[in-house]
Amino acid sequence: MPTESPRESAYATYHEEQVNPVPVYEVPITEATAPPFLPYRGTQMHGVDPGMIQPMQDEDSEGGKVPTSNFEAPEDDVNPVPVRIVGAAATEIKQWRAYQVTVTEAATMVLSAKVGRSVAHIRQLPNANVTVWLSPDSNVGPNNGFPLTGEDEFTTLTEGSVWATTADPAKSTTIAVHTEFATPQ
């Protein structure tokens, strides 16, 4: 059966239109029965009396110290999981663009750097008999470029730029570029 604390009955309550008066305390609390005040804990013991705490008795430890020889430090996570901020993804609009670029012997930027681009496809137009060399920088040529011949297609998932050249002054060709990207709103 729950007991009523002095605080619960200290306030007047309305019950069936009757007013219960404030109770009168008969005996004040003496200092002898007041609990001790403990720094950082107040007067609450939280179930443990400070004078009753027993030192640890363990035969594997010296003088009641906690043994630390069995502690193993956690391993570092060498493969962190990539995280995408949900708030930014919720306000993006996926779009795509298609265009054509004429490539000559001079290095030509066919795809500029674009943050948020998810994929880009580069393809020569049909019946092209020219080899196009692709590179991520303007120093592109047969020695350091990726060859694109005939109706082959080059696909990249990066956000960087792509440069192209034919490496032959007498030949030029047209390539088609298709990109997909997200635009923040």
LINWO-V24534 format. One record per pair of residues at least 4 apart in sequence whose ideal C-beta (glycine too) atoms are under 6 Angstrom apart, sorted by sequence separation. I is the first residue (numbers start at 0). J is the second residue. If there is no record, write none. Layout:
BEGIN
I|J ; I|J
END
This chain:
BEGIN
3|7 ; 44|48 ; 60|64 ; 123|127 ; 140|144 ; 147|151 ; 3|8 ; 83|88 ; 102|107 ; 134|139 ; 139|144 ; 165|170 ; 36|42 ; 60|66 ; 147|153 ; 11|18 ; 12|19 ; 59|66 ; 132|139 ; 11|19 ; 34|42 ; 55|63 ; 54|63 ; 100|109 ; 110|119 ; 132|141 ; 134|144 ; 133|144 ; 132|144 ; 133|145 ; 8|22 ; 133|147 ; 130|146 ; 131|147 ; 130|148 ; 133|153 ; 139|162 ; 135|159 ; 125|150 ; 137|162 ; 139|164 ; 141|166 ; 140|166 ; 133|161 ; 134|162 ; 102|131 ; 122|152 ; 133|163 ; 106|137 ; 120|152 ; 121|153 ; 131|163 ; 132|164 ; 106|139 ; 120|154 ; 131|165 ; 132|166 ; 119|155 ; 129|165 ; 118|156 ; 129|170 ; 116|158 ; 129|172 ; 114|158 ; 113|158 ; 127|172 ; 112|159 ; 112|160 ; 111|160 ; 123|172 ; 124|173 ; 110|160 ; 110|161 ; 123|174 ; 108|160 ; 109|161 ; 121|174 ; 122|175 ; 108|162 ; 109|163 ; 121|176 ; 106|162 ; 107|163 ; 120|177 ; 106|164 ; 119|178 ; 102|163 ; 104|165 ; 118|179 ; 116|178 ; 117|179 ; 102|165 ; 104|168 ; 116|180 ; 115|180 ; 110|176 ; 115|181 ; 109|176 ; 113|180 ; 103|171 ; 102|172 ; 101|173 ; 102|174 ; 99|173 ; 100|174 ; 99|175 ; 98|176 ; 97|177 ; 96|178 ; 95|179 ; 93|181 ; 94|182 ; 91|181 ; 92|182 ; 91|183 ; 92|184 ; 90|183 ; 90|184
END
